[in-house]
Amino acid sequence: MRASFAMAKSAPRFAPILTNIDSTRSIKAMSIERCCPPACVFRRDLDDEAELLKALADPNRLTILATLARTEHEVCVCDFTDGLPLNQPTVSHHLKILRDADLVKCERRGTWVYYKLAPDARARVDAALNLALPERVPA
C-alpha cells in the first residue's frame, strides 16, 4: 500500500485534468452542425407568475384553495387545523403564503380568522398558466 501511495504522490496531480482540458479544446475547435433550426426563446419576465405558481406548489395549500373554492362562506382557520394533518403554526404559515400571493382574503372575528378565496384568484392562475403555457394553434 505504501508503495502505491508514494507512486501516486510523485506523479503529477493534475495530469489527467490537463489531458481532459486539452481534449476539450480540440472538441471546441471542431465545427458542429446544428441538428435543428434555432429555437426562439421566450423573453419575458415571468417572476410574478413564478411566485404565484410557487404559492400553489404544495399539496396542503392546494387543499386549502380547493376547500375555499367549494364553499360559499368563509372558512375558519380552526377548520383547516382540524382537517389537515398539520399543526396550527404550519397551517398559519401556509395561509400566510396564500395571503402574500393574494390568493385568499381573511377577516379576524374575535379570536378566530376566517378565510375566503380572493375574487380574482382563478383568473390570475389562469392568466399565469396561459402566459407560460399557451394553447397551441393547429398549423
C-alpha positions as MATLAB code, in Angstrom:
seq = 'MRASFAMAKSAPRFAPILTNIDSTRSIKAMSIERCCPPACVFRRDLDDEAELLKALADPNRLTILATLARTEHEVCVCDFTDGLPLNQPTVSHHLKILRDADLVKCERRGTWVYYKLAPDARARVDAALNLALPERVPA';
ca = [
       0.000    0.000    0.000;
       2.726    2.469    0.891;
       4.485    1.928   -2.429;
       1.399    2.813   -4.463;
       0.814    5.878   -2.290;
       4.366    7.095   -2.863;
       3.968    6.470   -6.577;
       0.743    8.438   -6.762;
       2.311   11.252   -4.767;
       5.280   11.544   -7.124;
       3.069   11.583  -10.243;
       1.760   14.981  -11.325;
      -1.574   15.509   -9.559;
      -3.260   17.440  -12.339;
      -2.109   15.463  -15.364;
      -5.491   13.807  -16.053;
      -7.273   17.129  -15.717;
      -4.866   18.833  -18.130;
      -5.333   15.973  -20.578;
      -9.130   16.454  -20.406;
      -8.769   20.188  -20.966;
      -6.565   19.557  -23.991;
      -9.088   17.122  -25.481;
     -11.938   19.554  -24.759;
     -10.125   22.342  -26.585;
      -9.817   20.212  -29.674;
     -13.534   19.403  -29.493;
     -14.427   23.085  -29.161;
     -12.367   23.880  -32.215;
     -14.397   21.422  -34.293;
     -17.237   22.665  -36.468;
     -20.543   21.322  -35.153;
     -23.635   21.380  -37.317;
     -26.986   22.153  -35.723;
     -29.464   19.330  -35.545;
     -32.412   21.695  -35.986;
     -33.221   25.356  -36.571;
     -32.518   27.611  -33.572;
     -35.410   27.987  -31.146;
     -36.890   31.367  -30.366;
     -36.523   31.570  -26.563;
     -39.431   33.289  -24.775;
     -38.015   36.572  -23.473;
     -40.427   37.933  -20.890;
     -40.068   38.389  -17.175;
     -42.073   35.609  -15.513;
     -41.149   36.388  -11.894;
     -44.710   37.284  -10.857;
     -46.128   34.155  -12.467;
     -43.424   32.020  -10.853;
     -44.225   33.456   -7.405;
     -47.920   32.768   -7.905;
     -47.284   29.202   -9.030;
     -44.866   28.655   -6.130;
     -47.696   29.520   -3.757;
     -49.708   26.721   -5.381;
     -46.842   24.237   -5.294;
     -47.781   22.468   -2.087;
     -50.475   19.809   -1.623;
     -51.714   21.352    1.632;
     -52.039   24.827    0.096;
     -53.880   23.309   -2.857;
     -56.211   21.578   -0.403;
     -56.875   24.903    1.321;
     -57.619   26.593   -2.017;
     -59.786   23.692   -3.191;
     -61.767   23.896    0.044;
     -62.251   27.655   -0.258;
     -63.241   27.351   -3.919;
     -66.007   24.898   -2.995;
     -67.636   26.879   -0.184;
     -69.971   29.838   -0.333;
     -68.919   31.193    3.055;
     -65.673   31.926    4.825;
     -63.807   29.054    6.438;
     -62.393   29.376    9.935;
     -58.702   28.678   10.400;
     -59.702   26.098   13.038;
     -61.347   24.010   10.285;
     -58.051   23.813    8.393;
     -56.211   22.914   11.593;
     -58.713   20.112   12.237;
     -58.924   18.934    8.621;
     -55.252   18.913    7.612;
     -52.525   16.658    9.016;
     -50.624   19.770   10.168;
     -50.227   21.621   13.426;
     -51.593   25.144   13.842;
     -48.326   27.065   13.174;
     -47.816   25.168    9.912;
     -51.389   25.852    8.794;
     -50.853   29.541    9.597;
     -47.626   29.511    7.585;
     -49.407   28.059    4.539;
     -52.225   30.580    4.864;
     -49.696   33.419    5.038;
     -48.105   32.253    1.788;
     -51.537   32.211    0.151;
     -52.338   35.676    1.581;
     -48.997   37.064    0.353;
     -49.802   35.735   -3.118;
     -53.240   37.452   -2.919;
     -54.992   34.139   -3.485;
     -57.005   34.322   -0.258;
     -58.546   37.080    1.828;
     -59.062   36.954    5.573;
     -61.061   38.642    8.286;
     -60.457   38.452   12.021;
     -63.528   37.943   14.200;
     -62.540   37.931   17.822;
     -60.063   35.101   18.370;
     -60.604   33.410   15.021;
     -59.600   34.308   11.465;
     -61.914   33.438    8.593;
     -60.653   32.879    5.047;
     -62.216   33.087    1.616;
     -60.865   32.738   -1.896;
     -59.810   36.046   -3.443;
     -62.319   37.099   -6.111;
     -59.687   37.144   -8.862;
     -57.714   34.059   -7.756;
     -58.923   31.788  -10.560;
     -58.398   34.465  -13.227;
     -54.845   35.166  -12.006;
     -53.907   31.480  -12.003;
     -55.431   31.045  -15.476;
     -53.535   34.091  -16.756;
     -50.233   32.809  -15.334;
     -50.722   29.387  -16.914;
     -51.836   30.846  -20.240;
     -48.803   33.109  -20.358;
     -46.377   30.291  -19.595;
     -48.197   27.534  -21.482;
     -50.448   28.989  -24.183;
     -52.667   26.677  -26.143;
     -51.104   25.859  -29.485;
     -52.943   26.852  -32.576;
     -53.076   23.927  -35.018;
     -50.988   24.571  -38.119;
];
